[in-house]
Amino acid sequence: MTGSERPFGLDAPLGSWRPLDRWVTGYALLTLAVLGAGIHRGVPGCRAQAGVSLAALAGALALARWSRDTARALPTLLRLFCAPLLYWVFYHQVQTLWPVLRAAPLDGPLAALEGRLWGCQPAQAFQAALPFRWLSELFCFAYFAYYLFVPALGLTVLLDRGYAAAERIILAATICFFACYTFFWLAPTVGPQFWLPPGTGPALHPGYVFNHLLHVFTSGGEIRGGAFPSSHLAVALLLTLLARRAAPRLFPAMAAITALMLPAVVYLRAHYLLDVPAGLLAGLLAFVICGRAGRESGR
């Protein structure tokens, strides 16, 4: 088998142990350690989620073994996007994991601080002050478009620059997501849509089309425990900065959507206002750290 027969510019087998495999394995083992403590203490849901972590770990390792010497496009593509397929799974574990480590979320102190800083709760006051259907639709569009960032950028870079370049993009997003998830266990906030009245979770916001599409995603996708910092903004900023060089034709649209998300996450009551700068800082740190690691690995 020659290198030219391999897809997406690969000149050697993928092997069984790549950087993404290490991060997925490490994070899954970390969740199993916390969930094991939760099982010992009788925390609800931990036994089921331990099974989920084991299944995710076994599936990722099986995929790595299956695709280690493949010359076919589909196994190669699945190997690259295995971690993104697990983002939703691991995100949903957060609401089971944090009660193992904390007795209560930190929304009370955070909401009180916001009240002192702004004299109101921005997540409640923003939409009430600007109750325009078109504005709500625009913000719903931006929030919905965020979910396309990883596949759009990953696939574009894969087709334009090859597997290695796309892998660096997916690895950076994975590191940022997993770092945010871990912070969510340690300092959980359920977010204004669950904490502030009426506290019923994601609502169907005014709009035309994207409000309904967003509600489909968030009504079953949002959790109690993933608000601070905003992982949406952290990953959106990270990928937008990476797109500037890796996929310049996507950069203007991603930059515009990320800019719209800054007010959107507060307007749509998904985040406290303080979650916004915290999310931007997390994304910027991820960009610097991943960029430095990429330069060192390329020496």
Backbone torsions as a table, in degrees:
resi	resn	phi	psi	omega
1	MET	NA	127.6	179.8
2	THR	-97.1	159.8	-178.0
3	GLY	-62.2	-30.4	-177.0
4	SER	-67.4	-17.3	-179.1
5	GLU	-81.2	-11.6	-177.5
6	ARG	-84.3	146.5	-175.7
7	PRO	-79.4	162.0	170.1
8	PHE	57.7	36.4	173.9
9	GLY	75.7	9.8	178.5
10	LEU	-71.8	136.8	178.1
11	ASP	-115.5	9.7	179.4
12	ALA	-156.4	162.1	177.1
13	PRO	-60.4	153.2	177.6
14	LEU	-66.2	-33.4	-175.0
15	GLY	77.8	178.6	-175.0
16	SER	-101.2	-2.1	-171.4
17	TRP	-148.2	85.0	179.7
18	ARG	-102.7	169.9	-178.3
19	PRO	-54.0	-41.4	178.8
20	LEU	-63.1	-37.1	177.7
21	ASP	-61.9	-40.5	-179.3
22	ARG	-64.8	-41.5	-178.4
23	TRP	-69.9	-41.8	178.0
24	VAL	-64.4	-44.3	179.9
25	THR	-63.4	-47.1	-179.1
26	GLY	-61.8	-44.1	-179.3
27	TYR	-67.5	-41.3	178.9
28	ALA	-62.2	-41.0	178.2
29	LEU	-66.0	-36.4	177.4
30	LEU	-64.7	-42.7	177.1
31	THR	-63.2	-37.6	179.5
32	LEU	-64.8	-35.4	178.0
33	ALA	-64.7	-45.1	179.8
34	VAL	-68.7	-42.7	179.7
35	LEU	-64.9	-34.6	175.8
36	GLY	-61.6	-40.8	175.6
37	ALA	-64.3	-38.6	178.4
38	GLY	-65.6	-39.8	176.7
39	ILE	-61.5	-42.4	179.3
40	HIS	-61.5	-35.7	-179.0
41	ARG	-88.3	-7.2	-179.8
42	GLY	80.1	26.3	178.7
43	VAL	-71.3	128.9	-176.6
44	PRO	-59.5	141.4	173.7
45	GLY	86.2	-13.1	-173.9
46	CYS	-68.1	-37.7	-178.8
47	ARG	-64.0	-43.4	179.7
48	ALA	-65.5	-41.4	-179.1
49	GLN	-71.3	-28.1	173.2
50	ALA	-63.1	-39.0	175.0
51	GLY	-62.8	-37.9	177.8
52	VAL	-64.2	-45.0	179.0
53	SER	-62.9	-41.3	178.5
54	LEU	-63.8	-42.1	179.1
55	ALA	-64.6	-42.5	178.6
56	ALA	-63.1	-43.4	179.7
57	LEU	-64.2	-47.8	-179.8
58	ALA	-62.0	-41.7	179.9
59	GLY	-64.9	-42.6	-179.7
60	ALA	-65.1	-42.5	179.9
61	LEU	-68.5	-37.2	177.7
62	ALA	-65.5	-40.8	177.6
63	LEU	-63.6	-40.5	179.1
64	ALA	-62.0	-42.2	179.5
65	ARG	-67.7	-42.1	-178.0
66	TRP	-63.7	-36.7	-173.2
67	SER	-99.7	7.4	-171.1
68	ARG	-61.7	-29.8	-178.3
69	ASP	-130.8	28.0	-175.1
70	THR	-75.6	151.1	171.2
71	ALA	-118.8	13.9	-178.6
72	ARG	-100.9	150.4	-175.1
73	ALA	-71.6	-41.1	-173.8
74	LEU	-63.9	-50.6	177.3
75	PRO	-61.1	-34.8	178.5
76	THR	-65.1	-42.4	178.6
77	LEU	-65.6	-42.5	178.2
78	LEU	-63.2	-37.9	178.9
79	ARG	-62.0	-41.9	-179.4
80	LEU	-66.1	-41.4	-173.5
81	PHE	-98.9	13.7	176.9
82	CYS	-61.0	-47.6	-179.2
83	ALA	-61.8	-48.4	176.7
84	PRO	-58.4	-33.6	177.1
85	LEU	-65.2	-22.0	-179.6
86	LEU	-94.1	-7.2	-179.8
87	TYR	-55.8	-47.9	-176.9
88	TRP	-63.1	-40.7	-179.4
89	VAL	-62.3	-50.1	-177.2
90	PHE	-71.3	-31.7	176.3
91	TYR	-61.8	-43.0	-178.6
92	HIS	-69.2	-20.3	176.7
93	GLN	-70.6	-22.7	-174.1
94	VAL	-54.7	-41.7	-176.7
95	GLN	-69.9	-15.0	172.1
96	THR	-91.8	-33.3	-175.4
97	LEU	-74.3	-43.5	-171.9
98	TRP	-65.6	-32.3	177.0
99	PRO	-64.8	-16.0	174.7
100	VAL	-69.5	-31.9	-173.3
101	LEU	-104.6	-22.6	-176.2
102	ARG	-131.9	144.2	178.8
103	ALA	-78.0	-28.5	-177.3
104	ALA	-154.7	154.8	176.7
105	PRO	-71.5	169.4	-175.3
106	LEU	-100.2	19.8	-178.4
107	ASP	-64.5	-35.4	-178.7
108	GLY	-56.5	-57.7	177.4
109	PRO	-61.8	-37.1	-178.7
110	LEU	-68.7	-43.8	178.1
111	ALA	-65.0	-37.5	177.9
112	ALA	-65.4	-40.1	178.0
113	LEU	-63.9	-41.5	178.5
114	GLU	-62.9	-40.0	178.2
115	GLY	-61.0	-40.6	179.2
116	ARG	-69.9	-38.3	-177.1
117	LEU	-71.2	-44.0	-171.6
118	TRP	-108.4	-11.6	-177.1
119	GLY	77.0	8.8	179.5
120	CYS	-164.0	179.4	171.3
121	GLN	-102.3	104.1	-176.5
122	PRO	-54.1	-34.4	-179.4
123	ALA	-65.7	-22.2	175.1
124	GLN	-93.8	-37.7	-170.8
125	ALA	-82.0	-27.6	-172.1
126	PHE	-63.2	-54.6	-178.4
127	GLN	-67.4	-34.6	178.8
128	ALA	-65.2	-33.1	-179.7
129	ALA	-77.3	-26.7	-178.4
130	LEU	-130.5	71.2	-173.6
131	PRO	-84.6	55.8	-176.5
132	PHE	-98.5	130.3	-177.0
133	ARG	-64.0	-39.9	-179.2
134	TRP	-65.4	-35.5	179.8
135	LEU	-70.3	-41.9	176.5
136	SER	-61.1	-41.2	178.1
137	GLU	-63.5	-41.5	179.0
138	LEU	-62.0	-43.7	179.7
139	PHE	-69.7	-36.0	175.7
140	CYS	-63.6	-39.3	176.4
141	PHE	-59.6	-47.2	-178.5
142	ALA	-62.3	-44.1	-178.9
143	TYR	-64.8	-40.1	179.1
144	PHE	-68.8	-40.8	-177.6
145	ALA	-63.4	-27.8	177.4
146	TYR	-54.4	-36.8	-178.0
147	TYR	-65.8	-13.7	179.3
148	LEU	-93.6	-5.9	-174.1
149	PHE	-60.1	-51.2	-175.8
150	VAL	-63.7	-52.1	179.7
151	PRO	-64.8	-38.9	-177.7
152	ALA	-65.6	-47.8	-178.9
153	LEU	-70.7	-42.5	-179.3
154	GLY	-60.8	-47.2	-178.8
155	LEU	-68.8	-39.6	179.2
156	THR	-61.4	-47.3	179.8
157	VAL	-67.2	-37.9	177.9
158	LEU	-58.6	-46.2	-177.3
159	LEU	-76.0	-32.5	-176.8
160	ASP	-87.0	-37.7	-169.8
161	ARG	-122.3	-10.4	175.8
162	GLY	102.1	175.4	-172.0
163	TYR	-63.5	-45.2	-174.8
164	ALA	-60.9	-43.0	179.6
165	ALA	-66.9	-41.9	178.3
166	ALA	-65.7	-36.8	179.0
167	GLU	-62.1	-36.7	177.8
168	ARG	-65.2	-36.5	177.6
169	ILE	-65.5	-49.8	-178.4
170	ILE	-65.0	-37.5	178.7
171	LEU	-63.7	-43.5	179.1
172	ALA	-61.9	-44.4	178.1
173	ALA	-62.7	-39.8	-179.1
174	THR	-65.1	-43.8	178.3
175	ILE	-61.3	-43.2	-179.5
176	CYS	-64.8	-46.5	178.5
177	PHE	-60.4	-49.8	-175.4
178	PHE	-66.1	-34.7	176.1
179	ALA	-64.9	-43.3	177.4
180	CYS	-63.2	-44.5	-179.1
181	TYR	-59.5	-42.9	-179.8
182	THR	-63.8	-40.4	177.1
183	PHE	-63.8	-35.4	178.3
184	PHE	-60.6	-34.6	177.2
185	TRP	-66.6	-39.9	-170.9
186	LEU	-79.8	-33.6	-178.6
187	ALA	-136.2	69.8	-171.9
188	PRO	-73.8	139.3	167.5
189	THR	-133.2	132.9	-176.6
190	VAL	-80.0	-18.6	177.2
191	GLY	95.7	157.3	-174.3
192	PRO	-63.3	-30.1	-178.1
193	GLN	-69.2	-20.4	175.5
194	PHE	-103.3	-27.4	-173.2
195	TRP	-92.8	-44.6	-177.0
196	LEU	-84.3	150.6	179.3
197	PRO	-57.2	138.4	7.4
198	PRO	-85.3	-5.1	174.9
199	GLY	65.5	30.5	-176.5
200	THR	-98.6	3.8	179.3
201	GLY	92.3	-166.8	-176.1
202	PRO	-57.5	132.3	-178.8
203	ALA	-107.9	161.3	171.1
204	LEU	-82.4	108.4	-176.2
205	HIS	-81.3	160.2	174.9
206	PRO	-59.7	148.8	179.5
207	GLY	163.1	-156.5	-175.9
208	TYR	-128.6	-58.3	-176.8
209	VAL	-124.7	-53.6	-173.3
210	PHE	-70.7	-21.6	174.4
211	ASN	-64.1	-37.6	178.3
212	HIS	-72.9	-41.9	178.2
213	LEU	-62.6	-42.7	179.1
214	LEU	-63.8	-40.0	-178.6
215	HIS	-64.5	-33.5	176.1
216	VAL	-60.4	-41.6	-179.7
217	PHE	-72.1	-46.0	-169.9
218	THR	-84.4	-27.4	-176.1
219	SER	-62.7	-33.3	176.7
220	GLY	-110.7	1.7	-173.3
221	GLY	-110.8	-25.9	-178.6
222	GLU	-77.7	149.0	-176.2
223	ILE	-123.7	166.0	173.8
224	ARG	-92.1	95.0	177.1
225	GLY	141.1	17.7	-177.4
226	GLY	-134.3	44.9	-173.5
227	ALA	-98.7	-43.4	-173.2
228	PHE	-114.7	122.4	-5.9
229	PRO	-77.7	170.2	179.3
230	SER	-72.8	106.8	176.9
231	SER	-67.4	-27.2	175.8
232	HIS	-57.9	-48.9	-178.1
233	LEU	-73.6	-36.2	179.5
234	ALA	-59.6	-50.6	-177.2
235	VAL	-72.4	-38.3	178.8
236	ALA	-61.3	-44.8	178.9
237	LEU	-65.5	-45.5	179.5
238	LEU	-55.8	-50.9	-176.7
239	LEU	-68.8	-33.5	177.1
240	THR	-64.5	-43.6	177.9
241	LEU	-64.7	-39.1	178.2
242	LEU	-67.9	-34.9	-179.1
243	ALA	-66.4	-24.7	-176.9
244	ARG	-56.3	-37.3	178.1
245	ARG	-102.8	-37.8	-172.3
246	ALA	-78.1	-31.9	-179.0
247	ALA	-148.2	71.0	-172.3
248	PRO	-58.7	-26.2	-179.8
249	ARG	-72.7	-20.5	175.7
250	LEU	-87.1	-18.6	-171.2
251	PHE	-58.7	-46.7	-177.7
252	PRO	-59.5	-43.6	-179.7
253	ALA	-66.9	-42.4	-179.9
254	MET	-66.0	-38.6	178.7
255	ALA	-64.7	-42.2	179.6
256	ALA	-64.7	-43.1	-179.8
257	ILE	-65.8	-42.4	178.6
258	THR	-62.6	-40.8	177.7
259	ALA	-62.5	-41.5	177.8
260	LEU	-65.6	-30.9	-178.8
261	MET	-68.2	-24.1	-178.8
262	LEU	-56.9	-52.7	174.4
263	PRO	-78.9	-27.4	-172.9
264	ALA	-62.2	-41.0	-174.4
265	VAL	-66.6	-26.4	176.5
266	VAL	-85.1	-43.8	179.9
267	TYR	-57.5	-40.0	-178.2
268	LEU	-87.4	7.7	173.6
269	ARG	64.3	22.8	177.4
270	ALA	-81.6	-25.4	-174.6
271	HIS	-142.7	154.4	166.8
272	TYR	-72.8	158.8	179.3
273	LEU	-62.0	-35.2	-179.8
274	LEU	-68.7	-19.3	176.2
275	ASP	-66.5	-24.3	-174.3
276	VAL	-69.0	-58.3	178.7
277	PRO	-63.6	-31.7	177.4
278	ALA	-64.3	-40.7	177.6
279	GLY	-66.3	-41.7	178.4
280	LEU	-63.1	-40.4	178.3
281	LEU	-64.1	-42.1	178.5
282	ALA	-62.0	-42.9	178.9
283	GLY	-65.5	-39.9	179.4
284	LEU	-66.5	-41.8	177.3
285	LEU	-62.0	-42.7	178.5
286	ALA	-61.6	-40.3	-179.9
287	PHE	-63.9	-44.5	-179.1
288	VAL	-66.4	-46.4	-177.1
289	ILE	-66.0	-46.5	-178.9
290	CYS	-68.0	-35.6	176.7
291	GLY	-65.3	-40.9	178.3
292	ARG	-66.1	-43.1	178.9
293	ALA	-63.2	-39.0	178.6
294	GLY	-65.2	-38.7	178.5
295	ARG	-66.7	-40.3	-179.0
296	GLU	-68.4	-37.6	180.0
297	SER	-70.7	-22.3	-179.4
298	GLY	-86.4	-2.7	-179.5
299	ARG	-74.4	NA	NA
